[in-house]
Amino acid sequence: MSSDHHFTSRLAGADDIPQIVELMRASIEINMKAFLSEKEIEAAKESMGLDQSLIEDQTYFVIETLQNGLPVMVACGGWGKRKTLYGGDHTQGRDDSLGDPTKDPARIRAMYTHPQWIRKGLGTMLLDLGEGAARNAGFKTIELGSTVPGLPLYETRGYKAYFTEEIPGSNGEIKTVIHMRKEL
């Protein structure tokens, strides 16, 4: 992480939702440009975004730093104990039933970094928080649904791809979700 900034984490609350949504929007629209076309980004939005169950379950974190003495949200993400692998509140095909830590994996979910704060170790910080909390909750395995831009980080952190899902978006573009897992 950059020595110029000190980053802190905390659980997200309902009051954070407007800032989280704005951070997600900026992350999706700007950070993905190096990997996806505009049409592919639009298709990806259909399965990305806010999942309020993560906030309600207290498994979603925000990372902040101080700028001019005021806290600024620079990243967000977390883990899930529900069976849904990815997606926002609007994503079709969700399974919000709770997983059983003795046989089901936990999920790394909804990780986003503000474009002005990429490459500062925030994704690693979020993974450490989520993996640690899932381990403490008794989960032995953790899974995630990676976008193409997220793949290098997750591979570096020991996640192994086991399935690639290609879903047609409403605009005809393909949304690629790489299913990955790791032992905790």
CYANA upper distance limits for C-alpha pairs under 8 A (distance plus 0.5 A):
  1 MET  CA    119 ARG  CA      8.46
  1 MET  CA    120 LYS  CA      5.16
  1 MET  CA    121 GLY  CA      5.45
  1 MET  CA    122 LEU  CA      8.12
  2 SER  CA    120 LYS  CA      6.26
  2 SER  CA    121 GLY  CA      8.48
  5 HIS  CA     65 THR  CA      7.19
  5 HIS  CA     66 LEU  CA      8.22
  6 HIS  CA     65 THR  CA      6.44
  6 HIS  CA     66 LEU  CA      8.10
  7 PHE  CA     63 ILE  CA      6.92
  7 PHE  CA     64 GLU  CA      6.07
  7 PHE  CA     65 THR  CA      5.35
  8 THR  CA     63 ILE  CA      6.06
  8 THR  CA     64 GLU  CA      5.89
  8 THR  CA     65 THR  CA      6.90
  9 SER  CA     61 PHE  CA      6.96
  9 SER  CA     62 VAL  CA      6.14
  9 SER  CA     63 ILE  CA      4.93
  9 SER  CA     64 GLU  CA      6.81
 10 ARG  CA     61 PHE  CA      6.02
 10 ARG  CA     62 VAL  CA      6.21
 10 ARG  CA     63 ILE  CA      7.25
 11 LEU  CA     55 ILE  CA      8.36
 11 LEU  CA     58 GLN  CA      6.85
 11 LEU  CA     59 THR  CA      7.54
 11 LEU  CA     60 TYR  CA      6.25
 11 LEU  CA     61 PHE  CA      4.93
 11 LEU  CA     62 VAL  CA      6.76
 12 ALA  CA     16 ASP  CA      6.69
 12 ALA  CA     55 ILE  CA      6.47
 12 ALA  CA     58 GLN  CA      7.66
 12 ALA  CA     60 TYR  CA      6.13
 12 ALA  CA     61 PHE  CA      5.63
 12 ALA  CA     62 VAL  CA      6.21
 13 GLY  CA     17 ILE  CA      7.75
 13 GLY  CA     55 ILE  CA      6.58
 13 GLY  CA     56 GLU  CA      8.27
 13 GLY  CA     58 GLN  CA      8.43
 14 ALA  CA     55 ILE  CA      7.48
 14 ALA  CA     56 GLU  CA      8.47
 16 ASP  CA     20 ILE  CA      6.56
 17 ILE  CA     21 VAL  CA      6.54
 18 PRO  CA     22 GLU  CA      6.81
 19 GLN  CA     23 LEU  CA      6.60
 19 GLN  CA     73 MET  CA      7.98
 20 ILE  CA     24 MET  CA      6.57
 20 ILE  CA     50 LEU  CA      8.17
 20 ILE  CA     76 CYS  CA      7.55
 21 VAL  CA     25 ARG  CA      6.65
 21 VAL  CA     49 GLY  CA      7.79
 21 VAL  CA     50 LEU  CA      7.01
 22 GLU  CA     26 ALA  CA      6.78
 23 LEU  CA     27 SER  CA      6.58
 23 LEU  CA     73 MET  CA      8.37
 23 LEU  CA     74 VAL  CA      8.11
 23 LEU  CA     75 ALA  CA      7.86
 23 LEU  CA    112 TYR  CA      7.74
 23 LEU  CA    113 THR  CA      7.69
 23 LEU  CA    114 HIS  CA      6.16
 24 MET  CA     28 ILE  CA      6.53
 24 MET  CA     49 GLY  CA      7.08
 24 MET  CA     50 LEU  CA      8.37
 24 MET  CA    112 TYR  CA      6.36
 24 MET  CA    113 THR  CA      8.08
 24 MET  CA    114 HIS  CA      8.01
 25 ARG  CA     29 GLU  CA      6.55
 25 ARG  CA     49 GLY  CA      8.45
 26 ALA  CA     30 ILE  CA      6.30
 26 ALA  CA     31 ASN  CA      8.11
 26 ALA  CA    114 HIS  CA      6.91
 26 ALA  CA    115 PRO  CA      7.25
 27 SER  CA     31 ASN  CA      5.63
 27 SER  CA     32 MET  CA      7.78
 27 SER  CA    112 TYR  CA      6.52
 27 SER  CA    113 THR  CA      6.40
 27 SER  CA    114 HIS  CA      5.83
 27 SER  CA    115 PRO  CA      6.23
 28 ILE  CA     32 MET  CA      6.22
 28 ILE  CA     41 ILE  CA      7.72
 28 ILE  CA     45 LYS  CA      8.06
 28 ILE  CA    112 TYR  CA      8.37
 29 GLU  CA     33 LYS  CA      7.36
 29 GLU  CA     41 ILE  CA      7.40
 30 ILE  CA    115 PRO  CA      6.99
 31 ASN  CA    115 PRO  CA      6.46
 32 MET  CA     36 LEU  CA      6.34
 32 MET  CA     41 ILE  CA      7.51
 32 MET  CA    149 PRO  CA      6.93
 33 LYS  CA     37 SER  CA      6.94
 33 LYS  CA     38 GLU  CA      7.72
 33 LYS  CA     41 ILE  CA      8.21
 35 PHE  CA    148 VAL  CA      7.60
 35 PHE  CA    149 PRO  CA      6.67
 36 LEU  CA     40 GLU  CA      6.16
 36 LEU  CA     41 ILE  CA      6.62
 37 SER  CA     41 ILE  CA      6.70
 38 GLU  CA     42 GLU  CA      6.78
 39 LYS  CA     43 ALA  CA      6.81
 39 LYS  CA    171 ASN  CA      7.94
 39 LYS  CA    173 GLU  CA      7.07
 40 GLU  CA     44 ALA  CA      6.62
 40 GLU  CA    173 GLU  CA      6.10
 40 GLU  CA    174 ILE  CA      7.19
 40 GLU  CA    175 LYS  CA      7.31
 41 ILE  CA     45 LYS  CA      6.83
 42 GLU  CA     46 GLU  CA      7.74
 42 GLU  CA    171 ASN  CA      8.44
 43 ALA  CA     47 SER  CA      8.39
 43 ALA  CA    168 PRO  CA      8.31
 43 ALA  CA    169 GLY  CA      5.26
 43 ALA  CA    170 SER  CA      7.26
 43 ALA  CA    171 ASN  CA      7.03
 43 ALA  CA    172 GLY  CA      8.38
 43 ALA  CA    173 GLU  CA      6.57
 43 ALA  CA    174 ILE  CA      7.46
 43 ALA  CA    175 LYS  CA      6.57
 44 ALA  CA     48 MET  CA      6.92
 44 ALA  CA    169 GLY  CA      7.92
 44 ALA  CA    175 LYS  CA      5.92
 44 ALA  CA    176 THR  CA      8.46
 45 LYS  CA     49 GLY  CA      7.56
 46 GLU  CA     90 HIS  CA      8.26
 46 GLU  CA     91 THR  CA      7.11
 46 GLU  CA    169 GLY  CA      7.69
 47 SER  CA     86 TYR  CA      7.78
 47 SER  CA     87 GLY  CA      5.19
 47 SER  CA     88 GLY  CA      6.84
 47 SER  CA     90 HIS  CA      8.21
 47 SER  CA     91 THR  CA      5.83
 48 MET  CA     86 TYR  CA      7.89
 48 MET  CA     87 GLY  CA      5.31
 48 MET  CA     88 GLY  CA      5.85
 48 MET  CA     91 THR  CA      8.02
 48 MET  CA    110 ALA  CA      7.96
 49 GLY  CA     87 GLY  CA      6.75
 49 GLY  CA     88 GLY  CA      4.89
 49 GLY  CA     89 ASP  CA      7.82
 49 GLY  CA    110 ALA  CA      7.49
 50 LEU  CA     87 GLY  CA      8.14
 50 LEU  CA     88 GLY  CA      5.15
 50 LEU  CA     89 ASP  CA      6.61
 50 LEU  CA    110 ALA  CA      7.86
 51 ASP  CA     55 ILE  CA      8.02
 51 ASP  CA     87 GLY  CA      7.44
 51 ASP  CA     88 GLY  CA      4.90
 51 ASP  CA     89 ASP  CA      5.32
 51 ASP  CA    110 ALA  CA      8.28
 52 GLN  CA     56 GLU  CA      6.73
 52 GLN  CA     88 GLY  CA      8.37
 52 GLN  CA     89 ASP  CA      7.21
 53 SER  CA     57 ASP  CA      6.36
 54 LEU  CA     58 GLN  CA      6.65
 54 LEU  CA     59 THR  CA      5.85
 54 LEU  CA     60 TYR  CA      5.91
 54 LEU  CA     78 GLY  CA      8.00
 54 LEU  CA     79 TRP  CA      7.89
 54 LEU  CA     80 GLY  CA      6.82
 55 ILE  CA     59 THR  CA      6.72
 55 ILE  CA     60 TYR  CA      5.87
 59 THR  CA     78 GLY  CA      6.18
 59 THR  CA     79 TRP  CA      6.03
 59 THR  CA     80 GLY  CA      6.78
 59 THR  CA    130 GLY  CA      8.09
 59 THR  CA    133 ALA  CA      8.40
 60 TYR  CA     76 CYS  CA      7.83
 60 TYR  CA     77 GLY  CA      6.15
 60 TYR  CA     78 GLY  CA      4.74
 60 TYR  CA     79 TRP  CA      6.93
 61 PHE  CA     76 CYS  CA      6.07
 61 PHE  CA     77 GLY  CA      5.95
 61 PHE  CA     78 GLY  CA      6.03
 61 PHE  CA    126 LEU  CA      7.97
 62 VAL  CA     73 MET  CA      7.11
 62 VAL  CA     74 VAL  CA      8.15
 62 VAL  CA     75 ALA  CA      6.38
 62 VAL  CA     76 CYS  CA      4.84
 62 VAL  CA     77 GLY  CA      7.18
 63 ILE  CA     73 MET  CA      6.33
 63 ILE  CA     74 VAL  CA      6.28
 63 ILE  CA     75 ALA  CA      5.60
 63 ILE  CA     76 CYS  CA      6.49
 63 ILE  CA    122 LEU  CA      8.17
 64 GLU  CA     71 PRO  CA      6.50
 64 GLU  CA     72 VAL  CA      5.73
 64 GLU  CA     73 MET  CA      4.91
 64 GLU  CA     74 VAL  CA      5.95
 64 GLU  CA     75 ALA  CA      7.62
 65 THR  CA     71 PRO  CA      6.02
 65 THR  CA     72 VAL  CA      5.92
 65 THR  CA     73 MET  CA      7.28
 65 THR  CA     74 VAL  CA      7.55
 66 LEU  CA     70 LEU  CA      5.62
 66 LEU  CA     71 PRO  CA      4.99
 66 LEU  CA     72 VAL  CA      6.39
 67 GLN  CA     71 PRO  CA      6.89
 67 GLN  CA     72 VAL  CA      7.05
 74 VAL  CA    113 THR  CA      6.55
 74 VAL  CA    114 HIS  CA      5.80
 74 VAL  CA    117 TRP  CA      6.72
 75 ALA  CA    111 MET  CA      8.03
 75 ALA  CA    112 TYR  CA      6.09
 75 ALA  CA    113 THR  CA      4.71
 75 ALA  CA    114 HIS  CA      6.35
 75 ALA  CA    117 TRP  CA      8.39
 75 ALA  CA    122 LEU  CA      7.19
 75 ALA  CA    123 GLY  CA      8.41
 76 CYS  CA    110 ALA  CA      8.00
 76 CYS  CA    111 MET  CA      6.20
 76 CYS  CA    112 TYR  CA      5.92
 76 CYS  CA    113 THR  CA      7.07
 76 CYS  CA    126 LEU  CA      7.85
 77 GLY  CA    108 ILE  CA      8.35
 77 GLY  CA    109 ARG  CA      6.62
 77 GLY  CA    110 ALA  CA      5.59
 77 GLY  CA    111 MET  CA      4.47
 77 GLY  CA    112 TYR  CA      6.74
 77 GLY  CA    126 LEU  CA      6.58
 78 GLY  CA    108 ILE  CA      6.41
 78 GLY  CA    109 ARG  CA      5.82
 78 GLY  CA    110 ALA  CA      7.09
 78 GLY  CA    111 MET  CA      7.21
 78 GLY  CA    126 LEU  CA      7.03
 78 GLY  CA    127 LEU  CA      8.01
 78 GLY  CA    129 LEU  CA      7.82
 78 GLY  CA    130 GLY  CA      5.68
 79 TRP  CA    106 ALA  CA      7.39
 79 TRP  CA    107 ARG  CA      5.72
 79 TRP  CA    108 ILE  CA      4.77
 79 TRP  CA    109 ARG  CA      5.60
 79 TRP  CA    130 GLY  CA      5.48
 79 TRP  CA    131 GLU  CA      7.95
 79 TRP  CA    133 ALA  CA      8.36
 79 TRP  CA    134 ALA  CA      7.52
 80 GLY  CA     84 THR  CA      8.42
 80 GLY  CA    106 ALA  CA      6.31
 80 GLY  CA    107 ARG  CA      5.31
 80 GLY  CA    108 ILE  CA      6.78
 80 GLY  CA    109 ARG  CA      6.86
 81 LYS  CA     98 LEU  CA      6.35
 81 LYS  CA     99 GLY  CA      6.11
 81 LYS  CA    105 PRO  CA      8.37
 81 LYS  CA    106 ALA  CA      5.67
 81 LYS  CA    107 ARG  CA      7.00
 81 LYS  CA    134 ALA  CA      8.28
 82 ARG  CA     95 ASP  CA      7.77
 82 ARG  CA     96 ASP  CA      5.80
 82 ARG  CA     97 SER  CA      5.94
 82 ARG  CA     98 LEU  CA      4.71
 82 ARG  CA     99 GLY  CA      5.71
 82 ARG  CA    106 ALA  CA      7.88
 82 ARG  CA    107 ARG  CA      8.14
 83 LYS  CA     95 ASP  CA      6.00
 83 LYS  CA     96 ASP  CA      6.34
 83 LYS  CA     97 SER  CA      6.43
 83 LYS  CA     98 LEU  CA      6.61
 83 LYS  CA     99 GLY  CA      6.13
 83 LYS  CA    106 ALA  CA      8.34
 83 LYS  CA    107 ARG  CA      8.24
 84 THR  CA     94 ARG  CA      5.92
 84 THR  CA     95 ASP  CA      5.43
 84 THR  CA     96 ASP  CA      6.32
 84 THR  CA     97 SER  CA      8.47
 84 THR  CA    107 ARG  CA      8.37
 85 LEU  CA    107 ARG  CA      6.62
 85 LEU  CA    108 ILE  CA      8.38
 85 LEU  CA    109 ARG  CA      7.75
 85 LEU  CA    143 GLU  CA      7.96
 85 LEU  CA    144 LEU  CA      6.58
 85 LEU  CA    145 GLY  CA      6.62
 86 TYR  CA    109 ARG  CA      6.74
 86 TYR  CA    110 ALA  CA      7.64
 86 TYR  CA    144 LEU  CA      7.71
 86 TYR  CA    145 GLY  CA      6.34
 87 GLY  CA     91 THR  CA      5.84
 87 GLY  CA     94 ARG  CA      8.31
 87 GLY  CA    110 ALA  CA      7.96
 99 GLY  CA    103 LYS  CA      8.43
 99 GLY  CA    104 ASP  CA      5.93
 99 GLY  CA    105 PRO  CA      7.63
 99 GLY  CA    106 ALA  CA      7.80
100 ASP  CA    104 ASP  CA      5.68
100 ASP  CA    105 PRO  CA      8.34
101 PRO  CA    105 PRO  CA      7.12
101 PRO  CA    106 ALA  CA      7.82
101 PRO  CA    137 ALA  CA      7.95
101 PRO  CA    138 GLY  CA      6.03
101 PRO  CA    139 PHE  CA      4.92
101 PRO  CA    140 LYS  CA      7.48
102 THR  CA    138 GLY  CA      7.77
102 THR  CA    139 PHE  CA      7.10
102 THR  CA    140 LYS  CA      7.86
104 ASP  CA    139 PHE  CA      8.02
104 ASP  CA    141 THR  CA      8.01
105 PRO  CA    139 PHE  CA      6.83
105 PRO  CA    140 LYS  CA      7.38
105 PRO  CA    141 THR  CA      5.28
105 PRO  CA    142 ILE  CA      5.33
105 PRO  CA    143 GLU  CA      6.71
106 ALA  CA    134 ALA  CA      6.77
106 ALA  CA    139 PHE  CA      6.62
106 ALA  CA    141 THR  CA      6.86
106 ALA  CA    142 ILE  CA      5.08
106 ALA  CA    143 GLU  CA      6.75
107 ARG  CA    142 ILE  CA      5.87
107 ARG  CA    143 GLU  CA      5.34
107 ARG  CA    144 LEU  CA      5.95
108 ILE  CA    127 LEU  CA      7.93
108 ILE  CA    130 GLY  CA      7.03
108 ILE  CA    131 GLU  CA      8.19
108 ILE  CA    142 ILE  CA      7.42
108 ILE  CA    143 GLU  CA      6.70
108 ILE  CA    144 LEU  CA      5.58
108 ILE  CA    145 GLY  CA      8.45
109 ARG  CA    144 LEU  CA      7.17
109 ARG  CA    145 GLY  CA      8.38
111 MET  CA    123 GLY  CA      7.77
111 MET  CA    126 LEU  CA      8.00
112 TYR  CA    123 GLY  CA      8.34
113 THR  CA    117 TRP  CA      7.02
113 THR  CA    118 ILE  CA      6.65
113 THR  CA    122 LEU  CA      7.66
113 THR  CA    123 GLY  CA      7.80
114 HIS  CA    118 ILE  CA      7.16
118 ILE  CA    122 LEU  CA      7.90
121 GLY  CA    125 MET  CA      6.73
122 LEU  CA    126 LEU  CA      6.68
123 GLY  CA    127 LEU  CA      6.69
123 GLY  CA    153 LEU  CA      8.13
124 THR  CA    128 ASP  CA      6.63
124 THR  CA    153 LEU  CA      8.33
124 THR  CA    157 ARG  CA      8.47
125 MET  CA    129 LEU  CA      6.77
126 LEU  CA    130 GLY  CA      6.61
127 LEU  CA    131 GLU  CA      6.32
128 ASP  CA    132 GLY  CA      6.37
129 LEU  CA    133 ALA  CA      6.63
130 GLY  CA    134 ALA  CA      6.56
131 GLU  CA    135 ARG  CA      6.54
131 GLU  CA    142 ILE  CA      7.93
131 GLU  CA    184 LEU  CA      7.56
132 GLY  CA    136 ASN  CA      6.64
133 ALA  CA    137 ALA  CA      6.70
134 ALA  CA    138 GLY  CA      7.07
134 ALA  CA    139 PHE  CA      6.07
134 ALA  CA    142 ILE  CA      8.27
135 ARG  CA    139 PHE  CA      5.60
135 ARG  CA    140 LYS  CA      6.95
135 ARG  CA    184 LEU  CA      6.90
139 PHE  CA    184 LEU  CA      7.95
140 LYS  CA    183 GLU  CA      6.57
140 LYS  CA    184 LEU  CA      5.65
141 THR  CA    181 ARG  CA      7.60
141 THR  CA    182 LYS  CA      6.31
141 THR  CA    183 GLU  CA      4.93
141 THR  CA    184 LEU  CA      5.74
142 ILE  CA    181 ARG  CA      6.12
142 ILE  CA    182 LYS  CA      5.94
142 ILE  CA    183 GLU  CA      6.84
142 ILE  CA    184 LEU  CA      7.17
143 GLU  CA    179 HIS  CA      7.69
143 GLU  CA    180 MET  CA      5.99
143 GLU  CA    181 ARG  CA      4.63
143 GLU  CA    182 LYS  CA      6.90
144 LEU  CA    179 HIS  CA      6.38
144 LEU  CA    180 MET  CA      5.88
144 LEU  CA    181 ARG  CA      6.93
145 GLY  CA    177 VAL  CA      6.07
145 GLY  CA    178 ILE  CA      5.88
145 GLY  CA    179 HIS  CA      5.13
145 GLY  CA    180 MET  CA      6.83
146 SER  CA    150 GLY  CA      6.17
146 SER  CA    151 LEU  CA      6.51
146 SER  CA    154 TYR  CA      8.40
146 SER  CA    177 VAL  CA      5.95
146 SER  CA    178 ILE  CA      5.36
146 SER  CA    179 HIS  CA      6.82
146 SER  CA    180 MET  CA      7.67
147 THR  CA    151 LEU  CA      7.00
147 THR  CA    176 THR  CA      6.84
147 THR  CA    177 VAL  CA      5.82
147 THR  CA    178 ILE  CA      6.84
148 VAL  CA    176 THR  CA      7.46
148 VAL  CA    177 VAL  CA      7.91
148 VAL  CA    178 ILE  CA      7.95
150 GLY  CA    154 TYR  CA      6.99
151 LEU  CA    155 GLU  CA      6.58
151 LEU  CA    178 ILE  CA      8.32
152 PRO  CA    156 THR  CA      6.63
153 LEU  CA    157 ARG  CA      6.81
154 TYR  CA    158 GLY  CA      6.99
154 TYR  CA    159 TYR  CA      5.86
154 TYR  CA    160 LYS  CA      8.50
155 GLU  CA    159 TYR  CA      5.52
155 GLU  CA    160 LYS  CA      6.89
158 GLY  CA    182 LYS  CA      6.98
159 TYR  CA    180 MET  CA      6.22
159 TYR  CA    181 ARG  CA      5.67
159 TYR  CA    182 LYS  CA      5.40
160 LYS  CA    180 MET  CA      5.60
160 LYS  CA    181 ARG  CA      5.97
160 LYS  CA    182 LYS  CA      7.02
161 ALA  CA    178 ILE  CA      6.92
161 ALA  CA    179 HIS  CA      6.14
161 ALA  CA    180 MET  CA      4.65
161 ALA  CA    181 ARG  CA      7.16
162 TYR  CA    178 ILE  CA      8.24
162 TYR  CA    179 HIS  CA      6.39
162 TYR  CA    180 MET  CA      6.25
162 TYR  CA    181 ARG  CA      7.95
163 PHE  CA    178 ILE  CA      6.57
163 PHE  CA    179 HIS  CA      5.62
163 PHE  CA    180 MET  CA      7.77
164 THR  CA    176 THR  CA      7.45
164 THR  CA    177 VAL  CA      6.39
164 THR  CA    178 ILE  CA      4.96
164 THR  CA    179 HIS  CA      6.46
165 GLU  CA    175 LYS  CA      8.46
165 GLU  CA    176 THR  CA      6.25
165 GLU  CA    177 VAL  CA      5.60
165 GLU  CA    178 ILE  CA      6.68
165 GLU  CA    179 HIS  CA      7.95
166 GLU  CA    174 ILE  CA      6.45
166 GLU  CA    175 LYS  CA      6.07
166 GLU  CA    176 THR  CA      5.18
166 GLU  CA    177 VAL  CA      6.99
167 ILE  CA    174 ILE  CA      5.94
167 ILE  CA    175 LYS  CA      5.52
167 ILE  CA    176 THR  CA      7.00
168 PRO  CA    172 GLY  CA      6.15
168 PRO  CA    173 GLU  CA      6.19
168 PRO  CA    174 ILE  CA      5.01
168 PRO  CA    175 LYS  CA      6.59
169 GLY  CA    173 GLU  CA      5.74
169 GLY  CA    174 ILE  CA      6.26
169 GLY  CA    175 LYS  CA      6.80
